[in-house]
Amino acid sequence: MRALIATGITVGLLAGSWTWVSGQVGLPTWVAVVSWAAFFAAGGKMTGVVKTAAAGLSGVVWGWLAVLGAGALGGWVGALPVTVAVVAFAMCAQAGWQPLSFIPAAFLGAASLFGNDVNVASTAIAFVIGIVLGVVSEWSAGEIARRGAGRSSAQA
């Protein structure tokens, strides 16, 4: 079986399952999908896990710090834009350290936090679950493709 078809099968089954489970437990479905995509964009495998988890979760923390910083600046209308600018700089600057080098994941983590009503716990949990889904889908697609290729050559 072709690798893309195997990936489509595993991603489809896992995405449908996650959509159901996340609805049952009250976690944001879409946050896991964001980190799942980031895992693949980072190259998958252990590199994708490390880069997506480290940078993405740092983005969640940076986003939370932006909100806290804006609160500390009072009701000033420019408070959040200023703190967002500062953390956006920090998310780029931190990329000099290899585990935090995947800048898109940092921004995806922060954006997920903002889109999830600044709920740090559910954002972080769903973000990690998405990475796990990425690992499972990558592994299971590889197994399906490998076994399918074995059958094809045995039938020839």
Rosetta constraint file for C-alpha pairs under 8 A:
AtomPair CA 1 CA 5 HARMONIC 6.91 0.50
AtomPair CA 1 CA 6 HARMONIC 6.65 0.50
AtomPair CA 1 CA 144 HARMONIC 7.21 0.50
AtomPair CA 1 CA 145 HARMONIC 4.95 0.50
AtomPair CA 1 CA 146 HARMONIC 7.65 0.50
AtomPair CA 1 CA 147 HARMONIC 7.94 0.50
AtomPair CA 1 CA 148 HARMONIC 4.73 0.50
AtomPair CA 1 CA 149 HARMONIC 5.85 0.50
AtomPair CA 2 CA 6 HARMONIC 6.31 0.50
AtomPair CA 2 CA 145 HARMONIC 6.01 0.50
AtomPair CA 3 CA 7 HARMONIC 6.03 0.50
AtomPair CA 3 CA 141 HARMONIC 6.72 0.50
AtomPair CA 3 CA 142 HARMONIC 6.95 0.50
AtomPair CA 3 CA 145 HARMONIC 5.42 0.50
AtomPair CA 4 CA 8 HARMONIC 6.03 0.50
AtomPair CA 5 CA 9 HARMONIC 6.20 0.50
AtomPair CA 6 CA 10 HARMONIC 6.30 0.50
AtomPair CA 6 CA 141 HARMONIC 4.74 0.50
AtomPair CA 6 CA 142 HARMONIC 7.34 0.50
AtomPair CA 6 CA 144 HARMONIC 5.96 0.50
AtomPair CA 6 CA 145 HARMONIC 5.83 0.50
AtomPair CA 7 CA 11 HARMONIC 5.85 0.50
AtomPair CA 7 CA 137 HARMONIC 6.70 0.50
AtomPair CA 7 CA 138 HARMONIC 6.86 0.50
AtomPair CA 7 CA 140 HARMONIC 7.89 0.50
AtomPair CA 7 CA 141 HARMONIC 4.75 0.50
AtomPair CA 7 CA 142 HARMONIC 7.78 0.50
AtomPair CA 8 CA 12 HARMONIC 5.80 0.50
AtomPair CA 9 CA 13 HARMONIC 6.19 0.50
AtomPair CA 9 CA 141 HARMONIC 7.60 0.50
AtomPair CA 10 CA 14 HARMONIC 6.01 0.50
AtomPair CA 10 CA 137 HARMONIC 5.35 0.50
AtomPair CA 10 CA 140 HARMONIC 6.57 0.50
AtomPair CA 10 CA 141 HARMONIC 5.95 0.50
AtomPair CA 11 CA 15 HARMONIC 5.75 0.50
AtomPair CA 11 CA 137 HARMONIC 5.66 0.50
AtomPair CA 12 CA 16 HARMONIC 6.12 0.50
AtomPair CA 13 CA 17 HARMONIC 6.16 0.50
AtomPair CA 14 CA 18 HARMONIC 5.90 0.50
AtomPair CA 14 CA 133 HARMONIC 7.07 0.50
AtomPair CA 14 CA 137 HARMONIC 7.26 0.50
AtomPair CA 15 CA 19 HARMONIC 6.03 0.50
AtomPair CA 16 CA 20 HARMONIC 6.47 0.50
AtomPair CA 17 CA 21 HARMONIC 6.17 0.50
AtomPair CA 18 CA 22 HARMONIC 5.72 0.50
AtomPair CA 18 CA 29 HARMONIC 7.09 0.50
AtomPair CA 19 CA 23 HARMONIC 6.26 0.50
AtomPair CA 19 CA 29 HARMONIC 5.82 0.50
AtomPair CA 20 CA 24 HARMONIC 6.42 0.50
AtomPair CA 21 CA 25 HARMONIC 6.28 0.50
AtomPair CA 22 CA 26 HARMONIC 5.65 0.50
AtomPair CA 22 CA 27 HARMONIC 4.90 0.50
AtomPair CA 22 CA 28 HARMONIC 6.47 0.50
AtomPair CA 22 CA 29 HARMONIC 5.64 0.50
AtomPair CA 23 CA 27 HARMONIC 6.57 0.50
AtomPair CA 23 CA 28 HARMONIC 7.74 0.50
AtomPair CA 23 CA 29 HARMONIC 7.36 0.50
AtomPair CA 27 CA 122 HARMONIC 6.00 0.50
AtomPair CA 27 CA 123 HARMONIC 7.89 0.50
AtomPair CA 27 CA 126 HARMONIC 6.37 0.50
AtomPair CA 28 CA 32 HARMONIC 7.28 0.50
AtomPair CA 28 CA 116 HARMONIC 7.35 0.50
AtomPair CA 28 CA 122 HARMONIC 7.27 0.50
AtomPair CA 28 CA 123 HARMONIC 7.35 0.50
AtomPair CA 28 CA 126 HARMONIC 6.58 0.50
AtomPair CA 29 CA 33 HARMONIC 6.69 0.50
AtomPair CA 29 CA 126 HARMONIC 7.37 0.50
AtomPair CA 30 CA 34 HARMONIC 6.20 0.50
AtomPair CA 31 CA 35 HARMONIC 6.49 0.50
AtomPair CA 31 CA 112 HARMONIC 5.94 0.50
AtomPair CA 31 CA 123 HARMONIC 6.67 0.50
AtomPair CA 31 CA 126 HARMONIC 5.78 0.50
AtomPair CA 31 CA 127 HARMONIC 5.74 0.50
AtomPair CA 31 CA 130 HARMONIC 7.35 0.50
AtomPair CA 32 CA 36 HARMONIC 5.91 0.50
AtomPair CA 32 CA 126 HARMONIC 4.88 0.50
AtomPair CA 32 CA 127 HARMONIC 4.87 0.50
AtomPair CA 32 CA 128 HARMONIC 7.17 0.50
AtomPair CA 32 CA 129 HARMONIC 5.90 0.50
AtomPair CA 32 CA 130 HARMONIC 3.79 0.50
AtomPair CA 32 CA 131 HARMONIC 7.29 0.50
AtomPair CA 33 CA 37 HARMONIC 6.14 0.50
AtomPair CA 33 CA 130 HARMONIC 5.78 0.50
AtomPair CA 34 CA 38 HARMONIC 6.26 0.50
AtomPair CA 34 CA 108 HARMONIC 7.13 0.50
AtomPair CA 34 CA 112 HARMONIC 7.94 0.50
AtomPair CA 34 CA 127 HARMONIC 7.54 0.50
AtomPair CA 34 CA 130 HARMONIC 7.21 0.50
AtomPair CA 35 CA 39 HARMONIC 6.07 0.50
AtomPair CA 35 CA 52 HARMONIC 7.02 0.50
AtomPair CA 35 CA 56 HARMONIC 7.60 0.50
AtomPair CA 35 CA 105 HARMONIC 7.50 0.50
AtomPair CA 35 CA 108 HARMONIC 7.55 0.50
AtomPair CA 35 CA 109 HARMONIC 7.85 0.50
AtomPair CA 35 CA 127 HARMONIC 5.44 0.50
AtomPair CA 35 CA 128 HARMONIC 7.42 0.50
AtomPair CA 35 CA 130 HARMONIC 5.08 0.50
AtomPair CA 35 CA 131 HARMONIC 5.77 0.50
AtomPair CA 36 CA 40 HARMONIC 6.71 0.50
AtomPair CA 36 CA 127 HARMONIC 7.93 0.50
AtomPair CA 36 CA 130 HARMONIC 4.43 0.50
AtomPair CA 36 CA 131 HARMONIC 5.06 0.50
AtomPair CA 36 CA 132 HARMONIC 7.74 0.50
AtomPair CA 36 CA 133 HARMONIC 6.39 0.50
AtomPair CA 36 CA 134 HARMONIC 4.99 0.50
AtomPair CA 37 CA 41 HARMONIC 6.13 0.50
AtomPair CA 37 CA 134 HARMONIC 7.55 0.50
AtomPair CA 38 CA 42 HARMONIC 5.97 0.50
AtomPair CA 38 CA 48 HARMONIC 7.80 0.50
AtomPair CA 38 CA 52 HARMONIC 6.25 0.50
AtomPair CA 38 CA 104 HARMONIC 7.77 0.50
AtomPair CA 38 CA 105 HARMONIC 6.22 0.50
AtomPair CA 39 CA 43 HARMONIC 6.70 0.50
AtomPair CA 39 CA 44 HARMONIC 5.36 0.50
AtomPair CA 39 CA 48 HARMONIC 4.85 0.50
AtomPair CA 39 CA 49 HARMONIC 6.15 0.50
AtomPair CA 39 CA 51 HARMONIC 7.90 0.50
AtomPair CA 39 CA 52 HARMONIC 5.69 0.50
AtomPair CA 39 CA 131 HARMONIC 6.01 0.50
AtomPair CA 39 CA 134 HARMONIC 6.16 0.50
AtomPair CA 40 CA 44 HARMONIC 4.65 0.50
AtomPair CA 40 CA 48 HARMONIC 6.63 0.50
AtomPair CA 40 CA 134 HARMONIC 6.98 0.50
AtomPair CA 41 CA 48 HARMONIC 7.62 0.50
AtomPair CA 42 CA 47 HARMONIC 7.16 0.50
AtomPair CA 42 CA 48 HARMONIC 4.71 0.50
AtomPair CA 42 CA 51 HARMONIC 6.78 0.50
AtomPair CA 42 CA 52 HARMONIC 6.86 0.50
AtomPair CA 42 CA 102 HARMONIC 7.16 0.50
AtomPair CA 43 CA 47 HARMONIC 6.75 0.50
AtomPair CA 43 CA 48 HARMONIC 5.24 0.50
AtomPair CA 44 CA 48 HARMONIC 4.17 0.50
AtomPair CA 44 CA 49 HARMONIC 6.76 0.50
AtomPair CA 44 CA 134 HARMONIC 7.54 0.50
AtomPair CA 44 CA 135 HARMONIC 7.36 0.50
AtomPair CA 44 CA 138 HARMONIC 7.49 0.50
AtomPair CA 45 CA 49 HARMONIC 6.51 0.50
AtomPair CA 45 CA 135 HARMONIC 6.90 0.50
AtomPair CA 45 CA 138 HARMONIC 7.78 0.50
AtomPair CA 46 CA 50 HARMONIC 6.16 0.50
AtomPair CA 47 CA 51 HARMONIC 6.00 0.50
AtomPair CA 48 CA 52 HARMONIC 5.75 0.50
AtomPair CA 49 CA 53 HARMONIC 5.80 0.50
AtomPair CA 49 CA 131 HARMONIC 6.42 0.50
AtomPair CA 49 CA 135 HARMONIC 7.72 0.50
AtomPair CA 50 CA 54 HARMONIC 5.81 0.50
AtomPair CA 50 CA 99 HARMONIC 6.45 0.50
AtomPair CA 51 CA 55 HARMONIC 5.84 0.50
AtomPair CA 51 CA 56 HARMONIC 7.77 0.50
AtomPair CA 51 CA 99 HARMONIC 5.52 0.50
AtomPair CA 51 CA 100 HARMONIC 6.19 0.50
AtomPair CA 51 CA 101 HARMONIC 6.80 0.50
AtomPair CA 51 CA 102 HARMONIC 5.71 0.50
AtomPair CA 51 CA 105 HARMONIC 7.66 0.50
AtomPair CA 52 CA 56 HARMONIC 5.30 0.50
AtomPair CA 52 CA 57 HARMONIC 7.86 0.50
AtomPair CA 52 CA 102 HARMONIC 6.90 0.50
AtomPair CA 52 CA 105 HARMONIC 5.55 0.50
AtomPair CA 52 CA 106 HARMONIC 7.96 0.50
AtomPair CA 52 CA 131 HARMONIC 7.44 0.50
AtomPair CA 53 CA 57 HARMONIC 5.71 0.50
AtomPair CA 53 CA 105 HARMONIC 7.99 0.50
AtomPair CA 53 CA 127 HARMONIC 7.94 0.50
AtomPair CA 53 CA 128 HARMONIC 6.84 0.50
AtomPair CA 53 CA 131 HARMONIC 7.27 0.50
AtomPair CA 54 CA 58 HARMONIC 6.07 0.50
AtomPair CA 54 CA 99 HARMONIC 6.05 0.50
AtomPair CA 54 CA 100 HARMONIC 5.73 0.50
AtomPair CA 55 CA 59 HARMONIC 6.19 0.50
AtomPair CA 55 CA 99 HARMONIC 7.00 0.50
AtomPair CA 55 CA 100 HARMONIC 4.56 0.50
AtomPair CA 55 CA 101 HARMONIC 6.96 0.50
AtomPair CA 55 CA 102 HARMONIC 6.09 0.50
AtomPair CA 55 CA 103 HARMONIC 6.79 0.50
AtomPair CA 55 CA 105 HARMONIC 5.44 0.50
AtomPair CA 55 CA 106 HARMONIC 4.63 0.50
AtomPair CA 55 CA 109 HARMONIC 7.74 0.50
AtomPair CA 56 CA 60 HARMONIC 6.52 0.50
AtomPair CA 56 CA 105 HARMONIC 4.45 0.50
AtomPair CA 56 CA 106 HARMONIC 4.31 0.50
AtomPair CA 56 CA 107 HARMONIC 7.17 0.50
AtomPair CA 56 CA 108 HARMONIC 6.40 0.50
AtomPair CA 56 CA 109 HARMONIC 4.45 0.50
AtomPair CA 56 CA 110 HARMONIC 7.52 0.50
AtomPair CA 56 CA 127 HARMONIC 7.73 0.50
AtomPair CA 57 CA 61 HARMONIC 6.39 0.50
AtomPair CA 57 CA 106 HARMONIC 6.99 0.50
AtomPair CA 57 CA 109 HARMONIC 5.93 0.50
AtomPair CA 57 CA 124 HARMONIC 6.54 0.50
AtomPair CA 57 CA 127 HARMONIC 7.64 0.50
AtomPair CA 58 CA 62 HARMONIC 6.03 0.50
AtomPair CA 58 CA 91 HARMONIC 7.95 0.50
AtomPair CA 58 CA 100 HARMONIC 7.91 0.50
AtomPair CA 58 CA 106 HARMONIC 6.12 0.50
AtomPair CA 58 CA 109 HARMONIC 7.26 0.50
AtomPair CA 59 CA 63 HARMONIC 5.95 0.50
AtomPair CA 59 CA 91 HARMONIC 6.92 0.50
AtomPair CA 59 CA 105 HARMONIC 7.28 0.50
AtomPair CA 59 CA 106 HARMONIC 4.09 0.50
AtomPair CA 59 CA 107 HARMONIC 5.83 0.50
AtomPair CA 59 CA 108 HARMONIC 7.05 0.50
AtomPair CA 59 CA 109 HARMONIC 4.52 0.50
AtomPair CA 59 CA 110 HARMONIC 4.44 0.50
AtomPair CA 60 CA 64 HARMONIC 6.25 0.50
AtomPair CA 60 CA 106 HARMONIC 7.44 0.50
AtomPair CA 60 CA 109 HARMONIC 4.77 0.50
AtomPair CA 60 CA 110 HARMONIC 4.59 0.50
AtomPair CA 60 CA 111 HARMONIC 7.89 0.50
AtomPair CA 60 CA 112 HARMONIC 7.41 0.50
AtomPair CA 60 CA 113 HARMONIC 5.75 0.50
AtomPair CA 60 CA 120 HARMONIC 6.91 0.50
AtomPair CA 60 CA 123 HARMONIC 7.51 0.50
AtomPair CA 60 CA 124 HARMONIC 6.99 0.50
AtomPair CA 61 CA 65 HARMONIC 6.15 0.50
AtomPair CA 61 CA 110 HARMONIC 7.42 0.50
AtomPair CA 61 CA 120 HARMONIC 7.82 0.50
AtomPair CA 62 CA 66 HARMONIC 6.17 0.50
AtomPair CA 62 CA 87 HARMONIC 5.87 0.50
AtomPair CA 62 CA 91 HARMONIC 7.54 0.50
AtomPair CA 62 CA 110 HARMONIC 6.60 0.50
AtomPair CA 63 CA 67 HARMONIC 6.47 0.50
AtomPair CA 63 CA 84 HARMONIC 7.46 0.50
AtomPair CA 63 CA 87 HARMONIC 7.20 0.50
AtomPair CA 63 CA 109 HARMONIC 7.89 0.50
AtomPair CA 63 CA 110 HARMONIC 4.70 0.50
AtomPair CA 63 CA 111 HARMONIC 7.57 0.50
AtomPair CA 63 CA 113 HARMONIC 6.58 0.50
AtomPair CA 63 CA 114 HARMONIC 7.14 0.50
AtomPair CA 64 CA 68 HARMONIC 6.24 0.50
AtomPair CA 64 CA 110 HARMONIC 7.81 0.50
AtomPair CA 64 CA 113 HARMONIC 7.49 0.50
AtomPair CA 64 CA 118 HARMONIC 6.83 0.50
AtomPair CA 64 CA 120 HARMONIC 7.18 0.50
AtomPair CA 65 CA 69 HARMONIC 5.85 0.50
AtomPair CA 65 CA 87 HARMONIC 7.86 0.50
AtomPair CA 66 CA 70 HARMONIC 6.07 0.50
AtomPair CA 66 CA 80 HARMONIC 6.81 0.50
AtomPair CA 66 CA 83 HARMONIC 4.89 0.50
AtomPair CA 66 CA 84 HARMONIC 5.53 0.50
AtomPair CA 66 CA 86 HARMONIC 7.91 0.50
AtomPair CA 66 CA 87 HARMONIC 6.46 0.50
AtomPair CA 67 CA 71 HARMONIC 6.24 0.50
AtomPair CA 67 CA 80 HARMONIC 6.70 0.50
AtomPair CA 67 CA 83 HARMONIC 7.45 0.50
AtomPair CA 68 CA 72 HARMONIC 6.26 0.50
AtomPair CA 69 CA 73 HARMONIC 6.39 0.50
AtomPair CA 69 CA 79 HARMONIC 7.75 0.50
AtomPair CA 69 CA 80 HARMONIC 7.69 0.50
AtomPair CA 69 CA 83 HARMONIC 6.16 0.50
AtomPair CA 70 CA 74 HARMONIC 6.77 0.50
AtomPair CA 70 CA 79 HARMONIC 4.72 0.50
AtomPair CA 70 CA 80 HARMONIC 4.83 0.50
AtomPair CA 70 CA 82 HARMONIC 7.82 0.50
AtomPair CA 70 CA 83 HARMONIC 6.06 0.50
AtomPair CA 71 CA 75 HARMONIC 7.29 0.50
AtomPair CA 71 CA 79 HARMONIC 7.62 0.50
AtomPair CA 73 CA 79 HARMONIC 5.95 0.50
AtomPair CA 74 CA 79 HARMONIC 7.41 0.50
AtomPair CA 75 CA 79 HARMONIC 7.39 0.50
AtomPair CA 78 CA 82 HARMONIC 6.10 0.50
AtomPair CA 79 CA 83 HARMONIC 6.28 0.50
AtomPair CA 80 CA 84 HARMONIC 5.91 0.50
AtomPair CA 81 CA 85 HARMONIC 6.11 0.50
AtomPair CA 82 CA 86 HARMONIC 6.35 0.50
AtomPair CA 83 CA 87 HARMONIC 6.23 0.50
AtomPair CA 84 CA 88 HARMONIC 5.94 0.50
AtomPair CA 85 CA 89 HARMONIC 6.30 0.50
AtomPair CA 86 CA 90 HARMONIC 6.33 0.50
AtomPair CA 87 CA 91 HARMONIC 6.02 0.50
AtomPair CA 88 CA 92 HARMONIC 6.46 0.50
AtomPair CA 88 CA 107 HARMONIC 7.74 0.50
AtomPair CA 89 CA 93 HARMONIC 6.10 0.50
AtomPair CA 90 CA 94 HARMONIC 5.92 0.50
AtomPair CA 91 CA 95 HARMONIC 6.89 0.50
AtomPair CA 91 CA 103 HARMONIC 6.70 0.50
AtomPair CA 91 CA 106 HARMONIC 6.20 0.50
AtomPair CA 91 CA 107 HARMONIC 7.37 0.50
AtomPair CA 92 CA 103 HARMONIC 6.11 0.50
AtomPair CA 94 CA 100 HARMONIC 6.10 0.50
AtomPair CA 94 CA 101 HARMONIC 7.06 0.50
AtomPair CA 95 CA 99 HARMONIC 7.74 0.50
AtomPair CA 95 CA 100 HARMONIC 4.94 0.50
AtomPair CA 95 CA 101 HARMONIC 3.78 0.50
AtomPair CA 95 CA 102 HARMONIC 6.62 0.50
AtomPair CA 95 CA 103 HARMONIC 6.33 0.50
AtomPair CA 96 CA 100 HARMONIC 7.35 0.50
AtomPair CA 96 CA 101 HARMONIC 6.20 0.50
AtomPair CA 97 CA 101 HARMONIC 6.06 0.50
AtomPair CA 100 CA 106 HARMONIC 7.89 0.50
AtomPair CA 102 CA 106 HARMONIC 7.03 0.50
AtomPair CA 103 CA 107 HARMONIC 6.58 0.50
AtomPair CA 104 CA 108 HARMONIC 6.06 0.50
AtomPair CA 105 CA 109 HARMONIC 5.98 0.50
AtomPair CA 106 CA 110 HARMONIC 6.33 0.50
AtomPair CA 107 CA 111 HARMONIC 5.96 0.50
AtomPair CA 108 CA 112 HARMONIC 5.91 0.50
AtomPair CA 109 CA 113 HARMONIC 6.31 0.50
AtomPair CA 109 CA 127 HARMONIC 7.57 0.50
AtomPair CA 110 CA 114 HARMONIC 6.38 0.50
AtomPair CA 111 CA 115 HARMONIC 6.00 0.50
AtomPair CA 112 CA 116 HARMONIC 5.96 0.50
AtomPair CA 112 CA 123 HARMONIC 6.67 0.50
AtomPair CA 113 CA 117 HARMONIC 6.60 0.50
AtomPair CA 113 CA 118 HARMONIC 4.93 0.50
AtomPair CA 113 CA 119 HARMONIC 6.37 0.50
AtomPair CA 113 CA 120 HARMONIC 6.43 0.50
AtomPair CA 113 CA 123 HARMONIC 5.80 0.50
AtomPair CA 114 CA 118 HARMONIC 5.13 0.50
AtomPair CA 116 CA 123 HARMONIC 6.69 0.50
AtomPair CA 118 CA 123 HARMONIC 7.98 0.50
AtomPair CA 119 CA 123 HARMONIC 6.03 0.50
AtomPair CA 120 CA 124 HARMONIC 5.99 0.50
AtomPair CA 121 CA 125 HARMONIC 6.12 0.50
AtomPair CA 122 CA 126 HARMONIC 5.96 0.50
AtomPair CA 123 CA 127 HARMONIC 5.94 0.50
AtomPair CA 124 CA 128 HARMONIC 6.22 0.50
AtomPair CA 125 CA 129 HARMONIC 6.21 0.50
AtomPair CA 126 CA 130 HARMONIC 6.17 0.50
AtomPair CA 127 CA 131 HARMONIC 6.65 0.50
AtomPair CA 128 CA 132 HARMONIC 6.37 0.50
AtomPair CA 129 CA 133 HARMONIC 6.13 0.50
AtomPair CA 130 CA 134 HARMONIC 6.19 0.50
AtomPair CA 131 CA 135 HARMONIC 6.35 0.50
AtomPair CA 132 CA 136 HARMONIC 6.17 0.50
AtomPair CA 133 CA 137 HARMONIC 5.92 0.50
AtomPair CA 134 CA 138 HARMONIC 6.01 0.50
AtomPair CA 135 CA 139 HARMONIC 6.06 0.50
AtomPair CA 136 CA 140 HARMONIC 5.90 0.50
AtomPair CA 137 CA 141 HARMONIC 5.86 0.50
AtomPair CA 138 CA 142 HARMONIC 6.22 0.50
AtomPair CA 139 CA 143 HARMONIC 6.32 0.50
AtomPair CA 140 CA 144 HARMONIC 6.14 0.50
AtomPair CA 141 CA 145 HARMONIC 6.03 0.50
AtomPair CA 142 CA 146 HARMONIC 5.93 0.50
AtomPair CA 143 CA 147 HARMONIC 6.03 0.50
AtomPair CA 144 CA 148 HARMONIC 5.95 0.50
AtomPair CA 145 CA 149 HARMONIC 6.02 0.50
AtomPair CA 146 CA 150 HARMONIC 6.25 0.50
AtomPair CA 147 CA 151 HARMONIC 6.36 0.50
AtomPair CA 148 CA 152 HARMONIC 6.27 0.50
AtomPair CA 149 CA 153 HARMONIC 6.30 0.50
AtomPair CA 150 CA 154 HARMONIC 6.16 0.50
AtomPair CA 151 CA 155 HARMONIC 6.10 0.50
AtomPair CA 152 CA 156 HARMONIC 6.40 0.50
